[in-house]
Every structure is written in structure tokens, then in C-alpha cells.
Amino acid sequence: MTDQTKCHRIIAFYYTDYIMCLAVPGKIITIDDDGLFRMAETDFLGVRRRVCVDTVDARPGDYIIAHAGIAISVMDSSEAEATLRDLNLMTDLRDQNFNRS
């Protein structure tokens, strides 16, 4: 299973069961300043997206929470990694339940 598939399974898990927005921590890979905006290539469980980071004090390697393509907060790395582990675990447990039925 690819990281992108895993990410989509996690989002679908929350969307279909609870119909809510889920903030998945994203890890900043690089930051480019095009003169207008500081844009970060950010990895969200293997899915890479460009996120505007003008709103936060972030550097490559930091974890962020983003909404609509804009970073809204920087997250402590240990908390972000624990959150990602928990999301993966919850998705795996849900899949195991589906496989039993």
C-alpha cells in the first residue's frame, strides 16, 4: 500500500464515519519564496502539497497544520509524530474490523 493510499484511507475513515474536518500534520520539505508568498512543499502522509507558510514561523522539517492551502499552526514534532502513528493505527484497526465482516 502506498503512503498516498494510506492517507486517503485515513481521511475517508473520518469523513464517512463522523463527517468532520480532520487536521493531518504535514511535514515541511522545502520552502520557496517567490517574492510574493513563502510556499512550502509539505508532505501529508506521503501526499505532497504546496502550502503558504507566510502565516507561521516555520522551517523545513517542522510539522504544520494547514487549512485551504494556508498553514495555521506549527506543531511540536513529537506530538505530530504521535498523532500520525495514532491515525495510522486507527485506520488499521478499522480495516481489520471490515475484514472480519
C-alpha positions in Angstrom: 0.0 0.0 0.0 1.3 3.4 -0.9 1.5 6.3 1.5 -1.0 8.2 -0.6 -3.5 5.3 -0.4 -2.9 5.2 3.4 -3.6 9.0 3.6 -6.8 8.7 1.6 -7.9 5.8 3.8 -7.4 7.9 7.0 -9.3 10.8 5.5 -12.1 8.5 4.3 -12.3 6.9 7.8 -13.1 10.2 9.4 -15.2 11.6 6.7 -17.5 8.6 6.3 -17.9 7.8 10.0 -18.1 11.2 11.5 -18.4 13.8 8.7 -15.9 16.2 10.1 -12.8 18.0 9.0 -9.5 16.3 10.0 -6.3 18.1 10.5 -3.5 15.9 9.5 0.0 17.1 10.4 2.2 17.9 7.4 6.0 17.9 7.4 7.6 20.8 5.5 10.2 19.5 3.0 11.3 22.8 1.4 10.3 26.5 1.4 10.5 28.7 -1.6 10.0 32.5 -1.6 8.7 33.6 -4.9 8.7 37.3 -3.8 5.0 37.3 -3.1 4.5 34.3 -0.8 6.6 31.8 1.1 5.4 28.4 -0.2 6.3 25.1 1.4 6.3 21.8 -0.2 4.7 19.8 2.5 4.3 16.0 3.0 0.9 14.9 4.4 1.4 11.1 4.9 3.1 10.7 1.5 0.9 13.2 -0.4 2.8 16.4 -1.2 1.1 19.7 -1.4 2.2 23.3 -1.6 1.2 25.3 1.4 1.5 29.1 2.1 3.6 29.5 5.3 3.6 33.3 5.5 1.2 33.0 8.4 3.5 31.0 10.6 7.2 30.9 11.6 8.2 27.5 10.1 11.3 25.9 8.7 12.0 22.7 6.7 11.5 19.8 9.0 8.7 21.4 11.0 5.2 20.0 11.1 2.3 22.2 10.4 -1.5 22.1 10.3 -2.9 23.7 7.2 -6.4 24.7 6.1 -7.3 25.6 2.5 -3.6 25.7 1.5 -2.6 28.0 4.3 -0.6 27.0 7.4 -2.5 27.8 10.5 -0.1 26.5 13.1 3.3 24.8 13.7 3.1 21.6 15.7 5.6 20.1 18.1 7.4 17.3 16.2 6.8 14.6 18.9 3.1 15.5 19.1 2.8 15.4 15.3 4.5 12.0 15.0 2.4 10.6 17.8 -0.7 11.9 16.0 0.4 10.3 12.7 1.0 7.0 14.5 -2.4 7.1 16.1 -4.2 7.9 12.8 -2.4 5.0 11.1 -3.3 2.7 14.0 -7.0 3.7 14.0 -7.2 3.2 10.2 -5.5 -0.3 10.5 -7.9 -1.3 13.3 -10.9 -0.1 11.3 -9.7 -2.1 8.3 -9.3 -5.2 10.5 -13.0 -4.8 11.6 -14.1 -4.6 7.9 -12.1 -7.7 7.0 -13.9 -9.7 9.7 -17.4 -9.0 8.4 
